[in-house]
Amino acid sequence: MLPSTHDDRSWTVAGAKAKLSEVMERAQSVPQTITRNGKPSVVVVSAEEWQRKTARKGSLAEFLLNSPLRGTDLDLDRQRDEPRDLSL
């Protein structure tokens, strides 16, 4: 059975509830979108895809060392202004 909307990757909430196993099965190969009130609300992806997308790719230090801005003459001096008065 096809998803509950015209797109084979998009489901209404009611359709996704009724066919959760099918949504999960299809998500193993291609992300599945669940809509609410006609608008995309969530995307279901396989656990493998989720881990691939969220895996850390190095440390912050490595990112900064590989920055194309490294070695440029940027003015990075901190401002020495007094802190703002937050009392009302």
PELINBEL-V693060 format. One record per residue. N is the residue number from 1. RES is the residue in one small letter. SS is DSSP state (a for helix, b for strand, c for the rest). OMEGA is omega in whole degrees, -180 to 180 (none if undefined). Layout:
n=N res=RES ss=SS omega=OMEGA
n=N res=RES ss=SS omega=OMEGA
This chain:
n=1 res=m ss=c omega=-179
n=2 res=l ss=c omega=174
n=3 res=p ss=c omega=-171
n=4 res=s ss=c omega=173
n=5 res=t ss=c omega=-176
n=6 res=h ss=c omega=-178
n=7 res=d ss=c omega=-178
n=8 res=d ss=c omega=176
n=9 res=r ss=c omega=-175
n=10 res=s ss=b omega=-177
n=11 res=w ss=b omega=168
n=12 res=t ss=b omega=178
n=13 res=v ss=a omega=-179
n=14 res=a ss=a omega=179
n=15 res=g ss=a omega=179
n=16 res=a ss=a omega=177
n=17 res=k ss=a omega=-177
n=18 res=a ss=a omega=-175
n=19 res=k ss=c omega=-175
n=20 res=l ss=a omega=180
n=21 res=s ss=a omega=179
n=22 res=e ss=a omega=177
n=23 res=v ss=a omega=-180
n=24 res=m ss=a omega=179
n=25 res=e ss=a omega=180
n=26 res=r ss=a omega=-179
n=27 res=a ss=a omega=177
n=28 res=q ss=c omega=-178
n=29 res=s ss=c omega=-179
n=30 res=v ss=c omega=180
n=31 res=p ss=c omega=-180
n=32 res=q ss=b omega=-179
n=33 res=t ss=b omega=175
n=34 res=i ss=b omega=-177
n=35 res=t ss=b omega=174
n=36 res=r ss=b omega=-177
n=37 res=n ss=c omega=176
n=38 res=g ss=c omega=-179
n=39 res=k ss=b omega=178
n=40 res=p ss=b omega=-178
n=41 res=s ss=b omega=179
n=42 res=v ss=b omega=176
n=43 res=v ss=b omega=178
n=44 res=v ss=b omega=178
n=45 res=v ss=c omega=177
n=46 res=s ss=c omega=177
n=47 res=a ss=a omega=178
n=48 res=e ss=a omega=179
n=49 res=e ss=a omega=180
n=50 res=w ss=a omega=-180
n=51 res=q ss=a omega=179
n=52 res=r ss=a omega=-178
n=53 res=k ss=a omega=-175
n=54 res=t ss=a omega=-179
n=55 res=a ss=c omega=177
n=56 res=r ss=c omega=-178
n=57 res=k ss=c omega=-180
n=58 res=g ss=c omega=-178
n=59 res=s ss=c omega=176
n=60 res=l ss=a omega=180
n=61 res=a ss=a omega=179
n=62 res=e ss=a omega=178
n=63 res=f ss=a omega=-179
n=64 res=l ss=a omega=178
n=65 res=l ss=a omega=-179
n=66 res=n ss=c omega=-178
n=67 res=s ss=c omega=176
n=68 res=p ss=c omega=179
n=69 res=l ss=c omega=-180
n=70 res=r ss=c omega=178
n=71 res=g ss=c omega=177
n=72 res=t ss=c omega=-177
n=73 res=d ss=c omega=178
n=74 res=l ss=c omega=176
n=75 res=d ss=c omega=-176
n=76 res=l ss=c omega=179
n=77 res=d ss=c omega=178
n=78 res=r ss=c omega=174
n=79 res=q ss=c omega=-177
n=80 res=r ss=c omega=179
n=81 res=d ss=c omega=174
n=82 res=e ss=c omega=178
n=83 res=p ss=c omega=178
n=84 res=r ss=c omega=175
n=85 res=d ss=c omega=-177
n=86 res=l ss=c omega=179
n=87 res=s ss=c omega=180
n=88 res=l ss=c omega=none
